[in-house]
Amino acid sequence: MAESPGIPASPTRRGVVAAAGGVGLAAVLTACGSGSSSDDAADGSTSSQDPTTGTASSAPSTGTSAAAGGGGGTALGKTSDIPVGGGKIFADQKVVVTQPTSGQFKGFSAVCTHQGCTVAKVSDGLIMCPCHGSEYKVADGSVAKGPATSALAPKQVSVSGDEITLA
């Protein structure tokens, strides 16, 4: 059967499979490539941090900061939700809050600096990424085990009473 000018031929099975594969590949590449370098620049360039404690320079020496003037922020949870030496991941806000020592709370991006996956577990003093096995220290977000080569970006959290808020 001859093809008429202006009327497209029916798509072949090979063409349909190639198009579907291309769409899937584009989605995977977008997911893997987003977050790692742009999040680092956005978070790292606007926050001044004490390298010895990992807290923002305006925070008290305990690593916590009180909410000033009832300032607004995103409520994350209660201090009792965060175990000493561990942490909790707040996936919706893409933040992980840790309590390295009793009463000291730290916030970090939950986006792995290797390829942008969201970390999935906090255990034994480590924040763990399920995608390629990177691990970060709960005390300062630094890399404990690669393939990641840069620390998790700090996130400003404040504690007022028993409430933890993402600033």
N, C-alpha and C positions, 0 to 999 in steps of 0.2 A: 504494500500500500504506500503510495507516494504521499509525502507531507505537503500540505497546501501552504502557500506563502501566508504569513501572518497568523497561522494557527500553530501553537506550540505542540510538539510531540509529547506523548505521555512520559512522565519521568521514569527513568529506569530504576531498578532496585539498587544498583550501585550508586546512582546519584543521590537517592534518598538516604542511604546509609552514610555516605560521605558527608552530606549536609548535616545530618543528626550528630555525627561524630565531631564535626567542626564546631557546632554549637556547644556540645558538651566540653570540648577542649577549651573553648573560650571561657566558659564558666569556671572551670578548674583553675586556669591561669589567672583569672581575675581574683578568685578567692585566695590563692596562694601568694599572689604578689601584692595584695592590698594590705595595708596596715603596718608592715614592718618598717619601711623607711619613712613614710609620711607620718606615722604616729610618733616615731622617735623624734623627728624634727619638731613636730607640734608640741609634744610634751616636754622634751629636753630643753628647748630654747626659751620657754617661758617660766621655767621654775628654777629658782636658785636653791641649792641644796647643800647641807652640811655633809661633806664626804665621810665624816667619821660616824654619823648617826643615820644618814639617809633621810633625814627629815628636812622640811622646808626651813629656811633660815628664820622665819618668823615664829616657828613652833617652839614651845617650851622644850627644855632639855630631855624630858621624859619621852619625847617622840609623839606626844599627843598635842592637840591644840583645842582650846575651848572655842565653842561657837561664839563669836563676838556679836553682841547686840541681837541675838536670836537670828543670825543671818540664815538665809535660805540655802538649801543644798538638797541633795538627794539622800533621803534617809535610807540607810543600808540595813541596819539591824541593831541588835543589842551586843554590848561588850561580852556578855556571857555566851554568845554564839561563836566566839573566836577562841579556840583553845590556846593556852600558853605553849609556845614552841611550834605552833601550827598556824592555820589560817582558814579562811573561807572564801570561796569564789562566788562573786555576784555576777553571773553570766550576762544578765540583761544590761548591766552598766559596764560590762567588760573591765571589771576591777577585782583584784584580790586583796583582802585585808588580812594582815598577819599580826600576831602578838608574840614577837620574839622572846620577850621577858614579861613578867607579870606587870600589867598596867601600861605597857608600851605598844601602841598600835601603829602600823605602817600600811600605806596603800600603794599598790603597784598596778600597772596595766596588766590585764589578764591575757594580752595578746603576745604570743611568743615572738621574740625578735628574730628567730630563724626564718620562718616562712609565713608568719601571720596566723597560725592556728591559735585557738583559745586554750589556755591551760586547763587541765581537768581535775587535778588532784593536789592536795597539800598534805604531806605526810612526812614524819621524821625530819622536820626542819627544812623540807624542800618543797618547792612549787614545781609540779611536773607537767610537761607538755606531752600529750599522747601521740602526736604526729611523728616525731623523729627522735624522741627521748631526751630532749633538752631538760635540764633541771636548774632551778634558781634557788638561792638561799633566802629563807623567810626574813632574815635580819635586814638585808639591804637590797634584795632583788638581783644580786650579782650572779653570774653564771657559775654553777657548781659543776655542770657536765654539759658538753656540747652535743650537737653541732652548733648551737647558738654561740655567738661570740660577743654579744653585748647584753647588758643588764636590762631587766624589765624597767620600763619608764615609771618614775614615781608618780603617784596620784595623791593629791592633798586630801586627807581625811581628818575630820575633827571629832572629838569625843566631848559630849556634854552629858554629865550624869552617866547613865548607862547606854546612851544612844550614840551610834556611830553614823556620821554623815559624810557623804562625798561632797567636797566643796566645789 
